[in-house]
Amino acid sequence: MRALKKYKYLIFDVDDTLLSFYPAFTKAQEEIAGKLGMDVTDEYRKLDEKCGWKAWKECGLENTDTRDVQENYHTYYYQYIKKHYLYLAQELGIEADAEELAACYIESISSSKELMELDTLKVYMELAKSYSLVLATNGMVSIQRPRISEFIPFTHKAYISESIGHIKPTSAFYMSMIQDLGCEISECLMIGDSMTNDIIGAKEIGMDVCFYNPKRKARKEEIPVDYEIHGIAELMEILL
């Protein structure tokens, strides 16, 4: 379905929309294991996941609807990284420096730039000829800025939650972006894979949305989307 409106700005989520997060996490997991002198077995991965979820919950990061987490998300996120790998080392009976493990994780994640699809960057570059492209991502600047480096030459502006002081899906994040761009909400289309952070978050301020759904996940019909795509190249059919 071709877009009925002419947008000025296309706003892209990053993780699992433009870049695949799983390879980044897997690479970091392997490097942490190396630091701890461990092989990455199925048992190790299960233990790592268990420790990760324990730290995530303790740091309250599943409660992004609370004001406390919204205002302190990045502080809590760094605490989560340290706790995650400290718990893992403790479970393995290994003495480790939490700061050193956190630094290893951040360096590894930030160096990962695997595209979601082979033609993701090509499509992005083509769209940049007709639209002002914007990146909107949650995360730490030290992690996200290096990851998006290949997209930056074709990007009008990039918004990373840590640098603007708000996180998706808050209206504050989206309105800060709109105010900085100096545009109308109607001129923007949000493109992302997260129903909560991208779709609902943008819809709450009245922005049009495109749900990137390569795995064809079922979605609740009461959550409205303006477009749904299963491959990034479908944007060309809709927008050009």
N, C-alpha and C positions, 0 to 999 in steps of 0.2 A: 504494500500500500504506500503510494507516494505521499509525502507530507503535504497537507493542505496549507500549512502556514510556512512562511519564509522566516526561518530563524537567523539570528545574527551570531549567536554564540552556541557552540556545542560543548557541553561540560561532561568530561569523562571521569569516571571513577578509575582508579589504577589497579589495585589488586584484584585479580580474577576477572578483570574486564580487559585491560590492556596487557598486564603482566601476570604470569601464573605464580601464585604464592607457594604452592606445594613444592616445586623444585627448590625454591629458596629455603624453605624450612628444612627440607631433607638434607640439603647441603650443609646447613648450619648444624643440624643434628649430628651429622657425620664428623664435622670438625670438633664439636664439643666432645664427642666420644673419643676422638683422637687425643684431645687434651687430657681426658681422664684415663687414657690407656686402655680403652674398651673397644671391642668389636661391636658393630651395629647388627645385632641379631634381632629376631622377632621379640624375644624376651626383653632385650634392651629397649626396643621401641615402645613396648607396652608399659614398661616402668617409666620411661621418659614421659609418655602421655599422661600417666597417672599423676606424676609429680607436677606436670604442667597444669593440669586441671585443678589440682589442689592449690597451687600458687595463684592461679587465675581467680578462683573463688575467694581466697583469703584477701586478695587485693581489691575485691569488689568489682572487677571489670565486666561482670555480666550484668551489672546494674547501671547501664548507661542512661537510663531514664531518670536517675537521681541527680540532683544539682551538685552534690559533693563529687561524684565521679566525673560529671561533665566539666567541672571546674579544675579538677586535679588529675585528669585522665593520664596525662603523660608522666607525671610523677609516679602514679600508681603502676603504670605500665613498666617503667624502669625497675620498680620494686618487684614486679612480677617476674621479670627476666632473672633478676638476681636470686629470688626465692626458688624459682623453678629449678635452676641448675645447682643451687645449694642443696635442695632436697634430694635431687638426683644423686649428687656426690655422697650425701649421707646414707642414702639407701644402699649405695654400692660399697660403703665403708671406706670411702676415699676422702682424704683431706684436700680441700680445694679452696681457692680464693674466689668468692662470688663475683667481685668486681672484674677479675680477669676473665671469668667465664662469660659474664655479660658482655664484655668488650669483644670477645671472640664471636659471640652470637651476632652482635650488631655489625661487625665487620663483614661477617659471612653473608648475612641477609642483604646488606646494602650493596654487595657486589653482584647479586643475582638479577639478571635482566631478561629471563626467558619469557618470550612472548606467549600470550594465550593461544594465538594462531599464527601460522607461518606468514600470513599476509597482513597481520595487525598493523605494523608500522607503515606498510605500503598504503593501506586504506586511510590511515591517519594523515599521511602526507598528502594524499589526494584530496581529502576533505578540507585540509588547510588552505587549499587554493580558493575555496568558496566561502569558508566560514572562519571566524575567530575561534580557535580551539582553546579550551580551558581544562586544566587538570584539578580535580578536587578529591583529596585523599585524607583519610585518618592516618596518623602515625607520627613518628619522631622524624625531625628534619634530617638527622644524621643517617637515618635508614632510607627514607624515601627520596631525598634529593639525588643521591647517586643512582638510584634505580631508574629514575625517569629521565636520565641524561640524554638518551637517544631521542626522546620525544620533544625535549626543550626547544631545539631549533625551529620546530613547527608549531610551537605553543605560544599563545598570546599571553597567558598568565597561568601560574601554578599555585594552588592553595593547599598547604599542608597544615593539618589541624594544630600541630604544636606551635606553628609560627603565627597563626591568627587567633589562637586562644579559645577556640571552640571546636567541638567535634560533630561529625555527622552522627545521628540524623537531626540534631537540634536546628531549630529555625534560626538561631543566632549564627550558626555556621553559614547557612545559605544566604541569609540577609547581609552578612558581612561581605560575602563574595559579590552579591548584587550591587551593594553600595560602592565597593571598590571598583567594580567594572563600570559603574555609572550608567547602567542600562535598566530596561524594564524587564520584569520577570517573564513577560510574554515573549521576549526576544530570545529566550534560552530554552534549550532542550537538555535535560539530564540523562546521561546514558550510563547504566551501571547494572551490576549483577546482584546487588544486595536489596532484597525487598524492603528491609527495614531502613538501612542507612541511605540508600540511593532513591528508591522509588517512593516510599512513604515520606521520607524526609523532605524530598523536593515537592511532592504533592501537597504537603501541609502548608507551603507558602504559595501554592497555585501554579507551580512550574510544570510544564509538559515533561513527560518522562518516556524513556525507551528502556524496556527491560531486556538486558542481555542475558539470554537463557540457553546457553549451548547444550546443557544436559537435559533440556526440555522438562524441567521440574514443574510439577503441578503448582498452581498458585490459586489463592482464594479469589473467587470472582468478585467479591465485594471490594477488593483492592484494585482500583482502576489504573490501567496503563494506556498510554496513547499509542505506543508501538511495542511490539515484542519481536526480537530477532533471535535467531539460533546460530548465526555466524556473523562475524564482524563485517563481512563484505555486503551483507544485506542493507547496511546503512547507505551504501552507494545507490541502491535502488530506491530507497526512501527519500534521500536528501539531495541527490544530484539529477 
